[in-house]
Amino acid sequence: MRILHIVNNLTNRGNGIINVTIDLASEQKKNGHDVAIVAGGGEFTELVRALGVQYYFLKQSRSTRNLISAVAGMRRIVREFKPDIIHAHMRTGVILAEGDDVPRCHSCRKVPGGSERSA
């Protein structure tokens, strides 16, 4: 199965959402799936690559201008990767994953004491 995860970033801020996404993608890869993560960069980018998970950079800040660009970028990534499913872990990813004819899984969680807003 070709699985595409989308999160706002891969930063090391004690953010459990990012940790879960990386762990999930790593285990899926170990089980023989083709896995990719779409994110706006961060300290865990090299870890993701070292685990054999494909990485796509996509800036996801919530300005109108950027979101229009990000939607186009996401569609390009979907055409290139050809996922069987898209797993959006944050609200921005839910918006970006809409519009393609690919099954989606949304599992948005709130960051305790903080915000999932992209940097």
C-alpha positions as CSV (number, residue, x, y, z in Angstrom):
1,M,0.0,0.0,0.0
2,R,1.2,3.6,-0.7
3,I,0.6,5.7,2.3
4,L,1.0,9.5,2.4
5,H,1.1,11.2,5.8
6,I,0.7,15.0,6.1
7,V,1.7,17.1,9.1
8,N,2.4,20.8,9.3
9,N,6.1,20.3,10.2
10,L,8.7,17.9,11.5
11,T,10.0,20.1,14.4
12,N,11.3,18.8,17.7
13,R,9.0,20.7,20.1
14,G,7.9,17.8,22.3
15,N,5.0,17.5,19.9
16,G,3.4,14.0,20.2
17,I,1.6,14.4,16.9
18,I,4.9,14.5,15.1
19,N,6.3,11.6,17.1
20,V,3.3,9.4,16.4
21,T,3.4,10.2,12.7
22,I,7.1,9.3,12.4
23,D,6.6,6.1,14.4
24,L,3.6,5.1,12.4
25,A,5.4,5.8,9.1
26,S,8.5,3.9,10.2
27,E,6.5,0.8,11.2
28,Q,4.5,0.9,8.0
29,K,7.7,1.1,6.0
30,K,9.1,-1.9,8.0
31,N,6.0,-3.8,7.1
32,G,6.6,-3.4,3.4
33,H,4.5,-0.3,2.5
34,D,5.6,2.6,0.4
35,V,5.4,5.5,2.8
36,A,5.9,9.3,2.5
37,I,5.5,12.3,4.8
38,V,4.5,15.8,3.6
39,A,5.7,18.5,6.0
40,G,7.1,22.0,6.1
41,G,10.6,21.0,7.3
42,G,12.1,20.7,10.8
43,E,14.7,18.8,12.8
44,F,13.2,15.4,12.1
45,T,13.5,15.6,8.3
46,E,16.8,13.7,8.2
47,L,15.5,11.1,10.7
48,V,12.5,10.5,8.4
49,R,14.8,10.0,5.4
50,A,17.1,7.7,7.4
51,L,14.1,5.5,8.2
52,G,13.6,5.0,4.5
53,V,10.4,7.1,4.5
54,Q,10.1,9.5,1.5
55,Y,9.9,13.2,2.4
56,Y,8.2,16.0,0.5
57,F,8.6,19.6,1.6
58,L,5.4,21.6,1.6
59,K,5.2,25.0,3.4
60,Q,1.9,25.0,5.3
61,S,1.6,28.4,7.0
62,R,-2.0,29.6,7.1
63,S,-1.8,32.7,5.1
64,T,-4.3,32.8,2.2
65,R,-1.5,33.2,-0.4
66,N,0.5,30.3,1.0
67,L,-2.5,28.0,1.3
68,I,-3.4,28.5,-2.4
69,S,0.2,27.6,-3.3
70,A,0.1,24.6,-0.8
71,V,-3.0,23.2,-2.4
72,A,-1.3,23.2,-5.8
73,G,1.8,21.7,-4.2
74,M,-0.2,19.0,-2.5
75,R,-1.9,18.0,-5.8
76,R,1.5,17.8,-7.4
77,I,2.8,15.5,-4.6
78,V,-0.3,13.3,-4.9
79,R,0.1,12.9,-8.7
80,E,3.8,12.0,-8.2
81,F,3.5,9.7,-5.2
82,K,0.1,8.1,-6.2
83,P,-1.0,7.2,-2.7
84,D,-3.7,4.6,-1.9
85,I,-4.6,6.6,1.2
86,I,-3.7,10.0,2.7
87,H,-3.5,10.3,6.5
88,A,-3.9,13.9,7.6
89,H,-2.7,14.4,11.2
90,M,-3.5,18.1,11.6
91,R,-6.3,20.5,10.4
92,T,-4.2,22.1,7.7
93,G,-3.5,18.7,6.2
94,V,-7.2,17.9,6.1
95,I,-7.8,21.0,4.0
96,L,-4.9,20.3,1.7
97,A,-5.9,16.6,1.2
98,E,-9.4,17.6,0.0
99,G,-10.2,17.5,-3.7
100,D,-8.2,14.5,-4.8
101,D,-9.9,11.2,-5.5
102,V,-7.9,9.3,-2.8
103,P,-9.3,7.8,0.4
104,R,-8.4,9.9,3.4
105,C,-8.0,9.3,7.1
106,H,-8.2,12.3,9.4
107,S,-6.9,12.0,13.0
108,C,-6.5,15.6,14.2
109,R,-5.3,16.0,17.7
110,K,-4.8,19.2,19.8
111,V,-1.3,20.0,21.0
112,P,-1.6,20.3,24.8
113,G,-1.0,23.8,26.0
114,G,-0.3,25.0,22.5
115,S,-1.3,25.2,18.9
116,E,-0.7,23.1,15.8
117,R,-0.2,26.3,13.9
118,S,2.7,26.1,11.4
119,A,5.7,28.3,12.0
